[in-house]
């Protein structure tokens, strides 16, 4: 029997948390007190815009997702335990912030630059964690 993601902990707790729906992820950003720009992740040592040390920065939770910029199928694992082939892509998660992520689709045929992606929890019960996977927004509810 599969545990709900809410029974697991985030693989990268400084990057994301489970959203209220129990499946989607919220990303954790720091809002700079000096210039109000967003920085990701929330524990970054300084503002990406103005360099403020972010000592008094507020952490903001925002729905995880973004715009797919480019993607590639990986045939060699980039990290230990990574299943291949996998599809990785660059995703603009906020204005001026682009992150790399694994895209949870079977092949590149359903992807196109500019499409909206949503971040969802991918449970790993053996490790007791959930990881972040991007899925096309229109598939997000059933992924």
MIDOSE-1310 file (N, C-alpha, C; in nm, 2 decimals, decimal comma, always signed):
residues 143
xxxx	+0,08/-0,12/+0,00/+0,00/+0,00/+0,00/+0,09/+0,12/+0,00; +0,06/+0,22/-0,08/+0,13/+0,34/-0,10/+0,09/+0,44/+0,01; +0,19/+0,50/+0,08/+0,17/+0,60/+0,18/+0,14/+0,73/+0,11; +0,05/+0,82/+0,16/+0,03/+0,95/+0,11/+0,16/+1,03/+0,13
xxxx	+0,19/+1,12/+0,04/+0,31/+1,20/+0,05/+0,32/+1,28/+0,18; +0,20/+1,31/+0,24/+0,20/+1,38/+0,37/+0,26/+1,30/+0,48; +0,27/+1,17/+0,47/+0,33/+1,09/+0,57/+0,49/+1,08/+0,55; +0,54/+1,14/+0,45/+0,68/+1,15/+0,42/+0,74/+1,28/+0,44
xxxx	+0,87/+1,30/+0,44/+0,93/+1,43/+0,45/+0,99/+1,47/+0,32; +1,01/+1,60/+0,29/+1,07/+1,64/+0,17/+1,22/+1,60/+0,15; +1,25/+1,56/+0,04/+1,39/+1,52/+0,01/+1,48/+1,64/+0,03; +1,43/+1,76/-0,02/+1,51/+1,88/-0,01/+1,42/+1,99/+0,07
xxxx	+1,42/+1,98/+0,20/+1,33/+2,07/+0,28/+1,35/+2,22/+0,27; +1,47/+2,26/+0,21/+1,49/+2,41/+0,19/+1,44/+2,45/+0,06; +1,39/+2,36/-0,02/+1,34/+2,40/-0,16/+1,19/+2,40/-0,17; +1,13/+2,30/-0,10/+0,98/+2,28/-0,12/+0,92/+2,21/-0,01
xxxx	+0,78/+2,23/+0,00/+0,70/+2,17/+0,10/+0,57/+2,12/+0,02; +0,51/+2,02/+0,08/+0,38/+1,97/+0,03/+0,27/+2,08/+0,04; +0,20/+2,10/-0,07/+0,09/+2,19/-0,07/-0,03/+2,13/-0,01; -0,13/+2,21/+0,01/-0,25/+2,17/+0,09/-0,33/+2,05/+0,02
xxxx	-0,31/+2,04/-0,11/-0,38/+1,93/-0,18/-0,32/+1,79/-0,16; -0,20/+1,79/-0,09/-0,13/+1,67/-0,06/-0,06/+1,60/-0,17; -0,05/+1,67/-0,29/+0,01/+1,62/-0,41/+0,11/+1,72/-0,47; +0,06/+1,84/-0,48/+0,14/+1,95/-0,54/+0,25/+2,00/-0,44
xxxx	+0,34/+2,07/-0,49/+0,45/+2,13/-0,41/+0,44/+2,28/-0,41; +0,48/+2,34/-0,30/+0,50/+2,48/-0,29/+0,65/+2,50/-0,28; +0,70/+2,60/-0,35/+0,84/+2,63/-0,35/+0,87/+2,74/-0,24; +0,98/+2,73/-0,18/+1,02/+2,83/-0,07/+1,12/+2,93/-0,12
xxxx	+1,07/+3,06/-0,13/+1,15/+3,17/-0,17/+1,18/+3,26/-0,06; +1,29/+3,34/-0,07/+1,32/+3,45/+0,03/+1,28/+3,57/-0,04; +1,21/+3,66/+0,03/+1,18/+3,79/-0,03/+1,28/+3,89/+0,04; +1,35/+3,96/-0,04/+1,46/+4,05/+0,00/+1,40/+4,17/+0,07
xxxx	+1,44/+4,20/+0,20/+1,39/+4,32/+0,27/+1,44/+4,45/+0,21; +1,55/+4,44/+0,13/+1,61/+4,57/+0,07/+1,54/+4,61/-0,06; +1,52/+4,51/-0,15/+1,47/+4,54/-0,28/+1,34/+4,47/-0,32; +1,29/+4,38/-0,23/+1,16/+4,30/-0,25/+1,17/+4,19/-0,35
xxxx	+1,29/+4,17/-0,41/+1,30/+4,06/-0,52/+1,29/+3,93/-0,45; +1,25/+3,83/-0,53/+1,25/+3,69/-0,48/+1,38/+3,62/-0,51; +1,43/+3,54/-0,42/+1,55/+3,46/-0,43/+1,51/+3,31/-0,40; +1,57/+3,22/-0,48/+1,55/+3,08/-0,46/+1,68/+3,01/-0,45
xxxx	+1,70/+2,92/-0,35/+1,60/+2,88/-0,25/+1,60/+2,98/-0,14; +1,51/+2,96/-0,04/+1,49/+3,06/+0,07/+1,61/+3,07/+0,16; +1,70/+2,97/+0,16/+1,82/+2,98/+0,25/+1,94/+3,02/+0,17; +1,92/+3,09/+0,06/+2,04/+3,14/-0,02/+2,11/+3,24/+0,07
xxxx	+2,24/+3,26/+0,05/+2,32/+3,35/+0,14/+2,30/+3,50/+0,10; +2,24/+3,53/-0,01/+2,22/+3,67/-0,05/+2,12/+3,68/-0,16; +2,07/+3,80/-0,17/+1,97/+3,83/-0,27/+2,03/+3,82/-0,41; +1,96/+3,75/-0,50/+2,00/+3,74/-0,64/+2,00/+3,87/-0,71
xxxx	+1,92/+3,97/-0,67/+1,91/+4,09/-0,74/+2,00/+4,20/-0,69; +2,01/+4,22/-0,56/+2,09/+4,33/-0,50/+2,20/+4,29/-0,41; +2,21/+4,16/-0,38/+2,32/+4,11/-0,29/+2,30/+4,13/-0,14; +2,18/+4,18/-0,10/+2,15/+4,19/+0,04/+2,18/+4,05/+0,11
xxxx	+2,23/+4,05/+0,23/+2,26/+3,92/+0,30/+2,14/+3,84/+0,34; +2,02/+3,90/+0,33/+1,89/+3,83/+0,35/+1,88/+3,78/+0,50; +1,94/+3,85/+0,59/+1,93/+3,81/+0,73/+1,79/+3,82/+0,78; +1,72/+3,93/+0,74/+1,58/+3,95/+0,78/+1,48/+3,92/+0,67
xxxx	+1,52/+3,84/+0,58/+1,42/+3,80/+0,47/+1,31/+3,72/+0,52; +1,19/+3,74/+0,46/+1,07/+3,66/+0,49/+1,07/+3,55/+0,39; +1,04/+3,43/+0,44/+1,02/+3,31/+0,35/+0,88/+3,31/+0,30; +0,87/+3,29/+0,17/+0,74/+3,29/+0,10/+0,72/+3,15/+0,04
xxxx	+0,60/+3,10/+0,06/+0,56/+2,97/-0,01/+0,48/+3,01/-0,13; +0,52/+2,96/-0,25/+0,44/+2,99/-0,37/+0,42/+2,86/-0,44; +0,31/+2,84/-0,51/+0,29/+2,72/-0,58/+0,40/+2,68/-0,67; +0,45/+2,56/-0,67/+0,56/+2,52/-0,75/+0,52/+2,49/-0,89
xxxx	+0,60/+2,54/-0,98/+0,58/+2,52/-1,12/+0,65/+2,63/-1,20; +0,62/+2,63/-1,33/+0,68/+2,73/-1,41/+0,67/+2,70/-1,56; +0,75/+2,77/-1,63/+0,75/+2,76/-1,78/+0,87/+2,68/-1,82; +0,84/+2,58/-1,90/+0,95/+2,49/-1,96/+1,03/+2,57/-2,06
xxxx	+1,16/+2,58/-2,04/+1,24/+2,66/-2,14/+1,31/+2,56/-2,24; +1,37/+2,45/-2,19/+1,43/+2,35/-2,28/+1,44/+2,22/-2,20; +1,46/+2,11/-2,27/+1,47/+1,98/-2,21/+1,55/+1,88/-2,29; +1,59/+1,78/-2,22/+1,68/+1,68/-2,28/+1,65/+1,54/-2,21
xxxx	+1,66/+1,43/-2,29/+1,65/+1,30/-2,23/+1,79/+1,26/-2,18; +1,80/+1,22/-2,06/+1,93/+1,18/-2,00/+1,94/+1,02/-2,01; +2,05/+0,97/-2,05/+2,07/+0,83/-2,06/+2,18/+0,78/-1,96; +2,24/+0,88/-1,89/+2,33/+0,85/-1,79/+2,29/+0,92/-1,66
xxxx	+2,28/+0,85/-1,55/+2,23/+0,91/-1,42/+2,32/+1,03/-1,38; +2,26/+1,14/-1,34/+2,34/+1,25/-1,29/+2,36/+1,24/-1,14; +2,28/+1,17/-1,07/+2,29/+1,15/-0,93/+2,28/+1,00/-0,90; +2,33/+0,95/-0,79/+2,32/+0,81/-0,75/+2,17/+0,78/-0,74
xxxx	+2,14/+0,66/-0,79/+2,00/+0,62/-0,78/+1,90/+0,67/-0,89; +1,95/+0,77/-0,97/+1,86/+0,83/-1,07/+1,83/+0,72/-1,18; +1,70/+0,71/-1,20/+1,65/+0,61/-1,30/+1,67/+0,68/-1,44; +1,73/+0,60/-1,54/+1,74/+0,65/-1,67/+1,67/+0,55/-1,77
xxxx	+1,62/+0,60/-1,88/+1,63/+0,74/-1,92/+1,53/+0,82/-1,84; +1,57/+0,95/-1,82/+1,49/+1,05/-1,75/+1,50/+1,17/-1,84; +1,40/+1,26/-1,82/+1,39/+1,38/-1,89/+1,42/+1,50/-1,79; +1,51/+1,58/-1,82/+1,55/+1,69/-1,73/+1,52/+1,82/-1,82
xxxx	+1,49/+1,93/-1,75/+1,46/+2,05/-1,82/+1,49/+2,17/-1,73; +1,51/+2,29/-1,80/+1,52/+2,42/-1,74/+1,38/+2,48/-1,73; +1,34/+2,52/-1,61/+1,21/+2,57/-1,58/+1,22/+2,70/-1,51; +1,16/+2,80/-1,57/+1,15/+2,94/-1,51/+1,04/+2,93/-1,40
xxxx	+1,09/+2,93/-1,28/+0,99/+2,92/-1,17/+0,94/+3,05/-1,11; +1,01/+3,16/-1,15/+0,97/+3,30/-1,11/+1,05/+3,39/-1,20; +1,01/+3,51/-1,21/+1,08/+3,61/-1,30/+1,23/+3,61/-1,26; +1,32/+3,58/-1,36/+1,46/+3,58/-1,34/+1,52/+3,46/-1,27
xxxx	+1,43/+3,36/-1,24/+1,48/+3,24/-1,16/+1,45/+3,12/-1,25; +1,56/+3,05/-1,29/+1,55/+2,93/-1,37/+1,62/+2,82/-1,29; +1,55/+2,71/-1,28/+1,60/+2,59/-1,21/+1,59/+2,47/-1,30; +1,68/+2,37/-1,28/+1,68/+2,25/-1,35/+1,59/+2,15/-1,27
xxxx	+1,52/+2,07/-1,34/+1,43/+1,97/-1,27/+1,41/+1,85/-1,35; +1,36/+1,74/-1,29/+1,33/+1,62/-1,36/+1,18/+1,63/-1,40; +1,15/+1,60/-1,52/+1,01/+1,61/-1,57/+0,95/+1,47/-1,58; +0,84/+1,45/-1,51/+0,78/+1,32/-1,50/+0,69/+1,28/-1,62
xxxx	+0,75/+1,27/-1,73/+0,67/+1,22/-1,85/+0,75/+1,10/-1,91; +0,69/+1,01/-1,99/+0,76/+0,90/-2,04/+0,85/+0,93/-2,16; +0,82/+1,03/-2,24/+0,91/+1,07/-2,35/+0,89/+1,22/-2,38; +0,98/+1,27/-2,46/+0,98/+1,41/-2,49/+0,86/+1,45/-2,58
xxxx	+0,79/+1,36/-2,64/+0,68/+1,39/-2,74/+0,57/+1,48/-2,68; +0,55/+1,47/-2,55/+0,44/+1,55/-2,49/+0,49/+1,69/-2,45; +0,62/+1,72/-2,47/+0,67/+1,85/-2,42/+0,70/+1,95/-2,53; +0,69/+2,07/-2,49/+0,73/+2,18/-2,59/+0,77/+2,30/-2,50
xxxx	+0,87/+2,37/-2,55/+0,92/+2,49/-2,48/+0,80/+2,59/-2,47; +0,79/+2,65/-2,36/+0,69/+2,75/-2,33/+0,57/+2,69/-2,26; +0,56/+2,56/-2,25/+0,44/+2,50/-2,18/+0,46/+2,52/-2,03; +0,34/+2,52/-1,96/+0,34/+2,54/-1,81/+0,36/+2,40/-1,75
xxxx	+0,44/+2,40/-1,65/+0,46/+2,27/-1,57/+0,42/+2,30/-1,43; +0,39/+2,20/-1,36/+0,35/+2,20/-1,22/+0,44/+2,11/-1,14; +0,48/+2,15/-1,02/+0,57/+2,06/-0,93/+0,48/+1,97/-0,85; +0,51/+1,84/-0,85/+0,43/+1,75/-0,77/+0,53/+1,66/-0,69
xxxx	+0,47/+1,60/-0,58/+0,55/+1,51/-0,50/+0,56/+1,37/-0,56; +0,68/+1,32/-0,57/+0,70/+1,18/-0,61/+0,75/+1,11/-0,49; +0,67/+1,02/-0,43/+0,70/+0,95/-0,31/+0,81/+0,85/-0,33; +0,90/+0,84/-0,23/+1,00/+0,73/-0,23/+0,99/+0,67/-0,09
xxxx	+0,90/+0,57/-0,08/+0,87/+0,52/+0,05/+0,98/+0,45/+0,12; +1,07/+0,39/+0,04/+1,19/+0,32/+0,10/+1,28/+0,41/+0,17; +1,29/+0,54/+0,13/+1,37/+0,64/+0,19/+1,29/+0,73/+0,29; +1,15/+0,72/+0,28/+1,07/+0,80/+0,37/+1,06/+0,94/+0,33
xxxx	+1,08/+0,97/+0,20/+1,08/+1,11/+0,15/+0,99/+1,12/+0,02; +0,97/+1,24/-0,02/+0,91/+1,27/-0,15/+1,01/+1,37/-0,22; +1,02/+1,35/-0,35/+1,10/+1,44/-0,43/+1,02/+1,52/-0,52; +1,07/+1,62/-0,58/+1,00/+1,71/-0,67/+1,01/+1,66/-0,82
xxxx	+0,90/+1,65/-0,88/+0,89/+1,62/-1,02/+0,80/+1,72/-1,09; +0,84/+1,76/-1,21/+0,76/+1,86/-1,29/+0,67/+1,77/-1,38; +0,55/+1,81/-1,40/+0,46/+1,75/-1,49/+0,38/+1,86/-1,57; +0,34/+1,83/-1,69/+0,26/+1,93/-1,77/+0,14/+1,97/-1,68
xxxx	+0,11/+2,09/-1,68/+0,00/+2,14/-1,59/-0,13/+2,07/-1,62; -0,16/+2,04/-1,74/-0,29/+1,97/-1,77/-0,29/+1,83/-1,72; -0,17/+1,77/-1,69/-0,16/+1,63/-1,63/-0,14/+1,64/-1,48; -0,13/+1,75/-1,42/-0,09/+1,77/-1,28/-0,19/+1,70/-1,18
xxx	-0,31/+1,70/-1,21/-0,41/+1,64/-1,12/-0,41/+1,49/-1,12; -0,36/+1,43/-1,23/-0,36/+1,28/-1,23/-0,22/+1,22/-1,23; -0,12/+1,30/-1,22/+0,02/+1,25/-1,22/+0,05/+1,18/-1,09
